[in-house]
Amino acid sequence: MSGTTESDKGTLATRQPSAKEDKMIQDILCNYQLKPTEQTYSHYTEDAVFHDPVSIARGKESIQSQFNGMPRLFAKSITEHWAVLEASTPNELKLNLTQRYIFKSPIPFKTEGAEKTINSKLTFRLNEQGQIREHIEEWFHEGNATSDDGFMGQVQEFRKKADAKLVEATVSSDPKKVDS
């Protein structure tokens, strides 16, 4: 299996974030930690795209719905580690992120269920104003399937776009209405 393992997280070349980068990163991590706000979404352009192994969300409101829907699945989401990758450029900020997700329990009177820790590479492609125009999350640092990958890639891309539309249709983009 390729990709980055938990033991690799300390061996990737990293650098310190600038003050501006750190502010954006801390805000974005709030989305992952089930604490979205208007501020955490202020870093995205209106036509931004979010692509991970689960969905392809097009537009800021759709991205907001994706993150706002996370508390429906997870009791907790804990950032265990993050670092700016040295390969980052002024127009493309790359992070190594280790996030622990604790699912809500299906068992009555039990709030927490199974856990899953995922190490991801996050890539934020920025516009000239420093806003995110593309947010790519690659679990275990493995690329996301796209239509460029042939038939199965086309199927995966269609499914991810449909998943994002379903979430968008059922979850408010307003962070004040996030279910917990």
Secondary structure as UniProt FT lines:
FT   HELIX           6..8
FT   TURN            9..11
FT   STRAND          14..15
FT   HELIX           19..32
FT   TURN            33..34
FT   HELIX           38..41
FT   TURN            42..43
FT   STRAND          44..51
FT   STRAND          56..58
FT   HELIX           60..68
FT   HELIX           70..73
FT   STRAND          74..85
FT   TURN            86..87
FT   TURN            90..91
FT   STRAND          92..104
FT   TURN            108..109
FT   STRAND          112..126
FT   TURN            128..129
FT   STRAND          132..139
FT   TURN            140..141
FT   HELIX           147..149
FT   HELIX           151..170
FT   HELIX           175..177
//
